[in-house]
Each structure stands twice: as structure tokens, then as C-alpha cells.
């Protein structure tokens, strides 16, 4: 039972029992403060929302380690969280008790990140930190998350502008012979960089002209390139291959052979291609020799492939399938602006459906539509005056009058 005890020094000690029977107490200078404190605790105990205040003293780094050990993440996601914790989160919050982390402190931290990171990266860092703090709430360590109400910077998405085919041809000319087929393959299939590096020979069907995406080369800090699963379940897909792509693959295999683990593309030693080494030593020098800008990254080949599908008239569902997107909305969010406008086809469809309807609303022989710039304004005036402009038959002086029918 909660009660207040007046101490010899004139202060007031508020005492209450936790659900497990343990007694807790807190000392106040004024009796009113002690009464308000006990009233709050009594309400929490009755409502079932009471939290042990000692649990909030756990250091953030200890909670983060426990949280991470319970997650069922892919190996690449685990590596990403490790890097974010080590570089951005633990230096600011690692040594702090959970209950001492405030909303204003989190907002200031997000603002400081803007000095070194872009909006998208900040959003990723904040989402992982928010997940950890929400876990603290779910496990009874905190009442509310200090991330609530904190807004990371908005991401200004710039519409994707695919590179031209002639730019890719310049790249192919400048790329060393061993990687020419690799660039051609990426540009004509839309596979992600890791998926291209991880294509085994058995996944290419030269008869049915398709390639199956079942794995990719991933990069884990301190371990080098490894074979891992694709990015998502939707990334497991089959992509059609053009004849020119198959020709380049066959020539590459005849000239350079197959690498370790039956990979079609490999370095000179036959081992898996490390992403950073390829980008720094192969891609960037070739891009400079081709006279292309920094915006032409390897992923630009994937955007180029998507634009080819769209311009050739492929449906959203087909583009989604070949690109390995989880949903059609993901495809539209990225490439929706590349689809041609359908205003003309919409106008033609409506005109064709209602071609038997005259401008007066009465079925009759087909007539050309009024010109929006010449007739429409006068047509409205005529209707208000109660006559039809085509036959000049009056029917009153107000739109509420009887309907005017046209004999034409």
C-alpha cells in the first residue's frame, strides 16, 4: 500500500509496492509533491502501465547488443547495422542510460548528421535507431520512444534520367576486354551489380534464351566477396536474353573461361570480383576515358535497361518482374515518369465511344466536336438564354426551363 512518511529532516518519503511486492521509495521536499508522485504510481499500477524505473538505467549500447542478437537479419543487413552502430549511433548514445536519451537530443543528433551524410543515409540511420528505441518500449524499458516526433530531413528524389545507348557503347569500347561482356550483359538484362557478378554458368539457358537470378556476390567487411541470396524474394526471377547478349557471353566464355564456383565473370585470377576493386580500377578509369560524368555509375546500366522496356511498350507488371521489384508501386515510384503520356489515346477512346451523340445531347448522325476555343463559351451562353445554337429554337430564359431538343 502506498503511503507518505515524514522524515526527521522535514522531507517526505513516498513509498509504494511494485507488482512483485518490492517496495520503492522517493524523497521530496514538499508533501504535495510526494502525494502527486504516489497518485501517478497508483494509477500506473492499476492501469497495468507501471515500469520499473531501474530498467531504464540500462546503457544504450547494452540494449543495442541484445536487440541485434535477437534479429533474424540477412547477412548483408547485419553488416549494415554493425557499420551504422559503430559509426553513427554508439559514439553519440552508447554510454547513455536509455531513460536519459531525450527527444530534443535525438533531434539535435539528426541535425548534426546533415553535416556529413545525405538525406537518404540519415533516413536509414534514423530508422535503425528508432527500431532499437521502439524495442526498448516494447520490452518495458521505456514508456515512450524519444524518436517520436523527430523528423529526419526530407529526401528530394531526383527523377531518373537514363543514359543514352551511345554512352554505353563508349564504355564498352574503353572497358578492358575481360569485362566488355560484363558491361554488355548488365546493360541488356538490368541485373544489379552483385547479381551480375554472381551469375553461374548453369543459370544461363542458351536454348530458351533466359538467365535465372538465384544468387549474388555480396561484400562483408573483413571477409571479402561472398556468394549470398538475392536482395529480396522478388529478386529471384528469370530475365529474357537477347541474341546479342548470348553471343557476347559465349565469346567471353571461349576467351576467358569460367571462374571459381562456376561464375561467368571473374578477375584475372578466376576469383570473385570485389565491388570496390572493380569500381576503382576498372569502371572509373573507363568512364573517364569515355568522357562521361560521375553520375554514370554501374547502376545506370540497370536504369537504362528499364527505360528500354518502357519505351518498347512493356507493361508495368512486366517491368516489375524483370527488374525484380517487390511491388508495382516500387516500379512506378522509380520509373513512372518515363512512361509516355496517354492524353491523346484517352481523347480518342472517349470520342470513339460517344461518336453517335450530338453536341445537344440527342443521338443523331456523327458530327465533329465543337472547338474548345471557338464554340464552348458561346454554347454556355446559348444554354443559359434557353436556345440551341445549332437550330436557334428557344426554350425559355434560364437553365431551369424545359430542356431544349435539337432536330438536327
C-alpha positions in Angstrom: 0.0 0.0 0.0 1.4 3.4 -0.9 1.9 5.9 1.9 3.9 9.0 2.8 6.4 9.1 5.6 7.6 12.4 7.1 11.3 12.2 7.9 13.3 13.8 10.7 14.9 16.3 8.4 11.4 17.6 7.4 11.3 15.9 4.0 8.7 13.5 2.8 9.3 9.9 1.6 6.8 8.4 -0.8 6.6 4.6 -0.6 4.8 2.2 -2.8 5.0 -1.5 -3.7 5.7 -2.9 -7.2 3.6 -5.7 -8.7 6.2 -8.2 -7.4 6.0 -6.9 -3.9 9.2 -5.0 -3.8 9.0 -1.6 -2.1 10.1 1.5 -3.9 10.5 5.0 -2.4 11.4 8.5 -3.4 12.0 11.6 -1.3 10.5 15.0 -1.8 10.8 18.4 -0.1 7.1 19.1 -0.2 4.3 16.8 0.8 2.2 17.8 -2.2 5.0 16.6 -4.5 5.0 13.2 -2.7 1.2 13.0 -3.0 1.3 13.7 -6.7 4.0 11.2 -7.2 2.1 8.4 -5.4 -1.1 9.3 -7.3 0.7 8.8 -10.5 2.3 5.5 -9.4 -1.1 4.2 -8.1 -2.7 4.9 -11.4 0.1 3.2 -13.4 -0.2 0.1 -11.1 -4.0 -0.1 -11.6 -3.8 0.5 -15.3 -1.0 -2.0 -15.8 1.3 0.5 -17.3 3.8 0.6 -14.5 7.5 0.4 -15.5 10.4 -0.5 -13.2 12.5 2.7 -13.1 15.7 0.8 -12.7 15.2 -0.9 -16.1 15.6 2.5 -17.8 19.1 2.8 -16.4 20.4 0.2 -18.8 23.1 1.6 -21.1 22.0 2.0 -24.8 25.0 0.0 -26.1 24.0 -3.0 -23.9 20.4 -2.7 -25.1 21.6 -2.4 -28.8 23.7 -5.5 -28.5 20.8 -7.5 -27.0 18.5 -6.2 -29.7 20.8 -7.1 -32.5 21.4 -10.6 -31.2 17.7 -11.3 -31.5 17.2 -10.1 -35.1 16.7 -12.5 -38.0 18.5 -10.3 -40.5 20.2 -11.3 -43.7 24.0 -11.2 -43.5 24.2 -8.0 -45.6 21.6 -6.3 -43.3 23.6 -7.4 -40.2 26.7 -5.9 -41.7 24.9 -2.6 -42.5 23.5 -2.3 -38.9 27.0 -3.1 -37.5 28.5 -0.2 -39.5 25.7 2.2 -38.6 26.0 1.4 -34.9 29.8 1.7 -34.9 30.0 4.9 -37.0 26.9 7.0 -36.2 24.9 5.7 -33.2 27.2 4.4 -30.5 29.5 7.5 -30.5 26.5 9.6 -29.5 24.3 7.3 -27.4 26.4 4.3 -26.4 27.3 5.3 -22.9 24.0 6.9 -22.0 21.2 5.2 -19.9 18.1 4.7 -22.0 15.9 6.9 -19.8 18.3 9.8 -20.2 18.0 10.0 -24.0 15.6 12.8 -24.8 13.6 13.8 -27.9 15.5 17.1 -28.2 18.8 15.3 -28.0 17.8 12.9 -30.8 16.6 15.8 -33.0 20.0 17.6 -32.4 21.8 14.4 -33.3 19.8 14.1 -36.6 20.7 17.7 -37.4 24.4 17.1 -36.8 24.3 14.1 -39.2 23.4 16.5 -42.0 26.9 17.9 -42.0 28.4 14.6 -43.1 25.6 12.4 -44.6 23.0 12.8 -47.3 19.2 12.7 -46.5 18.7 9.1 -47.6 21.6 7.8 -45.5 20.3 9.8 -42.5 16.9 8.3 -43.0 18.4 4.8 -42.9 20.4 5.6 -39.8 17.4 7.1 -38.0 15.2 4.2 -38.9 17.5 1.7 -37.3 18.0 3.8 -34.2 14.2 4.2 -34.0 13.8 0.4 -34.2 16.1 0.0 -31.3 14.3 2.5 -29.1 10.9 1.1 -30.0 12.2 -2.3 -28.8 13.1 -0.6 -25.5 9.4 0.5 -25.2 8.1 -3.0 -26.2 10.2 -4.7 -23.7 9.2 -2.4 -20.8 12.5 -0.5 -20.5 10.9 2.9 -21.6 7.4 4.3 -21.6 7.8 6.3 -24.8 10.4 6.4 -27.5 12.4 9.6 -27.7 12.3 9.2 -31.5 8.5 10.0 -31.5 8.0 13.4 -33.1 11.6 13.6 -34.5 11.6 14.3 -38.2 14.7 13.3 -40.4 15.4 15.5 -43.4 13.2 15.0 -46.4 14.7 13.2 -49.3 14.5 15.1 -52.6 14.1 12.4 -55.1 15.5 13.5 -58.5 13.8 11.8 -61.4 16.0 9.1 -63.0 17.4 10.2 -66.4 18.7 7.1 -68.2 22.0 7.3 -70.0 21.9 7.0 -73.8 22.9 3.9 -75.6 25.8 5.5 -77.3 27.3 6.3 -73.9 27.2 2.6 -73.0 28.8 1.8 -76.3 31.6 4.2 -75.5 32.0 2.5 -72.1 32.3 -0.9 -73.7 35.0 0.4 -76.0 37.0 1.7 -73.1 36.5 -1.2 -70.7 39.3 -3.9 -70.7 38.5 -6.9 -72.9 37.9 -9.2 -69.9 34.9 -7.0 -68.7 33.3 -6.0 -72.0 30.8 -8.8 -71.9 30.1 -8.0 -68.3 29.0 -4.4 -69.2 27.0 -5.6 -72.2 25.3 -8.2 -70.0 24.4 -5.7 -67.3 23.0 -3.2 -69.8 20.9 -5.8 -71.6 19.4 -7.6 -68.6 19.1 -4.9 -65.9 20.6 -7.1 -63.2 22.1 -5.4 -60.1 25.9 -5.3 -59.9 26.1 -8.1 -57.3 23.7 -10.2 -59.4 25.8 -9.7 -62.5 29.0 -10.7 -60.6 27.2 -13.8 -59.2 25.8 -15.4 -62.4 26.9 -19.0 -62.6 27.1 -20.8 -65.9 24.2 -23.2 -65.1 21.8 -20.3 -64.7 22.1 -19.3 -68.3 19.8 -21.2 -70.7 21.3 -20.7 -74.2 18.4 -22.7 -75.7 15.4 -20.8 -74.2 17.4 -17.5 -74.1 16.9 -16.7 -70.4 19.0 -16.2 -67.2 17.8 -17.2 -63.8 18.8 -14.9 -60.8 19.2 -17.1 -57.8 22.3 -15.6 -56.1 24.6 -12.6 -55.9 28.1 -11.6 -54.8 27.9 -9.7 -51.5 30.5 -7.8 -49.6 31.0 -8.1 -45.9 33.6 -6.0 -44.0 36.7 -8.0 -43.3 35.7 -11.1 -45.3 35.8 -10.2 -48.9 33.3 -11.1 -51.6 30.9 -14.0 -50.8 28.0 -15.8 -52.6 24.7 -14.9 -50.9 21.0 -14.8 -51.7 19.5 -12.1 -53.8 18.4 -8.8 -52.3 14.7 -9.8 -51.8 12.4 -12.7 -52.7 11.2 -10.7 -55.7 14.8 -10.6 -56.9 14.6 -14.4 -57.6 13.5 -14.1 -61.2 14.0 -15.1 -64.8 15.1 -12.5 -67.4 15.0 -13.0 -71.2 18.2 -12.7 -73.1 18.7 -11.1 -76.5 20.7 -12.9 -79.1 23.5 -10.2 -78.9 23.8 -10.9 -75.2 24.2 -14.6 -75.7 26.8 -14.0 -78.4 28.8 -11.8 -76.1 28.5 -14.4 -73.2 29.7 -17.2 -75.5 32.6 -15.2 -76.8 33.6 -14.3 -73.2 33.5 -17.9 -72.1 35.5 -19.1 -75.0 38.2 -16.4 -74.4 38.4 -16.3 -70.6 36.8 -19.5 -69.3 34.8 -19.9 -66.1 35.8 -18.6 -62.7 35.6 -20.1 -59.3 32.2 -21.5 -58.2 31.3 -21.6 -62.0 30.9 -17.9 -62.1 30.9 -16.5 -65.7 32.6 -13.2 -64.7 35.7 -13.1 -62.6 39.0 -11.3 -62.2 42.2 -12.4 -63.9 42.9 -14.9 -61.1 39.5 -16.5 -61.6 38.2 -15.4 -58.2 35.0 -13.5 -57.4 35.0 -9.8 -58.4 35.3 -7.4 -55.4 32.9 -4.5 -55.9 35.2 -1.7 -54.7 38.2 -3.0 -56.6 36.1 -3.3 -59.8 34.7 0.2 -59.4 38.0 1.9 -58.6 40.3 0.1 -61.0 38.0 -0.8 -63.9 34.8 1.2 -64.1 36.0 4.7 -63.1 39.1 4.8 -65.4 37.0 3.6 -68.3 34.3 6.1 -67.6 36.9 8.9 -67.6 38.4 7.7 -70.9 34.9 7.6 -72.4 34.4 11.2 -71.4 31.4 10.5 -69.1 30.5 12.2 -65.8 30.4 10.9 -62.3 26.7 10.3 -62.4 27.4 7.3 -64.7 27.7 4.7 -62.1 27.3 0.9 -62.7 23.7 1.1 -61.6 23.0 3.4 -64.5 23.1 0.3 -66.7 20.1 -1.0 -64.8 18.2 2.2 -65.3 19.0 2.1 -69.0 17.5 -1.4 -69.3 14.3 -0.3 -67.5 13.9 2.7 -69.9 14.3 0.3 -72.9 11.5 -1.9 -71.6 9.2 1.1 -71.0 9.9 2.8 -74.4 9.2 -0.6 -76.1 5.7 -0.7 -74.6 6.2 -3.2 -71.8 3.5 -3.1 -69.1 4.2 -2.1 -65.5 3.9 -5.7 -64.4 6.5 -6.9 -66.9 9.0 -4.2 -65.9 8.4 -5.0 -62.3 9.1 -8.7 -62.9 12.2 -8.3 -65.0 13.7 -5.6 -62.6 13.0 -7.8 -59.5 10.9 -5.2 -57.7 8.7 -6.4 -54.9 5.6 -4.3 -56.0 4.4 -2.4 -59.0 4.3 0.8 -56.9 8.1 0.4 -56.4 8.4 0.3 -60.2 6.2 3.3 -60.7 7.9 5.3 -58.0 11.2 4.9 -59.7 10.3 4.9 -63.4 6.7 6.2 -63.7 7.9 9.4 -65.2 9.4 7.5 -68.2 6.1 6.1 -69.4 4.6 8.3 -72.2 1.6 10.4 -71.6 -1.7 8.9 -72.7 -3.8 12.1 -73.2 -4.2 11.5 -77.0 -5.3 7.9 -76.7 -7.7 8.8 -73.9 -9.3 11.5 -76.0 -9.6 9.1 -79.0 -11.2 6.4 -76.8 -13.8 8.8 -75.4 -14.5 10.3 -78.9 -14.9 6.8 -80.4 -17.3 5.7 -77.6 -19.6 8.7 -77.9 -19.3 9.5 -81.6 -23.0 9.0 -82.1 -24.0 11.7 -79.6 -24.6 15.3 -80.9 -23.5 18.4 -79.1 -27.1 18.9 -77.9 -27.2 15.7 -76.1 -29.5 14.0 -78.6 -28.4 10.9 -80.6 -28.0 11.7 -84.2 -25.6 11.5 -87.1 -21.9 11.9 -86.2 -20.7 15.5 -86.1 -17.3 16.9 -85.4 -16.8 18.1 -81.8 -17.0 21.8 -81.0 -13.7 23.6 -81.0 -12.8 24.4 -77.4 -11.5 27.8 -78.4 -14.4 28.9 -80.6 -17.8 27.3 -79.6 -17.7 26.3 -76.0 -18.1 29.7 -74.4 -20.9 30.7 -76.8 -22.6 27.3 -76.2 -22.8 28.1 -72.5 -24.3 31.5 -73.2 -26.9 29.9 -75.5 -27.9 27.3 -72.9 -28.3 30.0 -70.3 -30.5 32.0 -72.7 -32.6 28.9 -73.4 -31.9 28.2 -77.0 -29.8 25.8 -79.1 -27.1 27.4 -81.1 -27.5 24.8 -83.9 -31.2 25.3 -84.5 -31.9 28.6 -82.6 -35.0 27.1 -81.0 -35.9 28.9 -77.8 -37.0 27.1 -74.7 -37.1 29.8 -72.0 -34.7 32.2 -70.5 -33.0 30.1 -67.7 -31.3 26.7 -67.4 -34.1 25.7 -65.1 -36.5 25.9 -68.0 -37.6 22.9 -70.0 -34.9 21.0 -72.0 -34.3 22.3 -75.5 -34.3 19.5 -78.1 -32.5 19.8 -81.3 -34.0 18.5 -84.6 -30.6 18.2 -86.2 
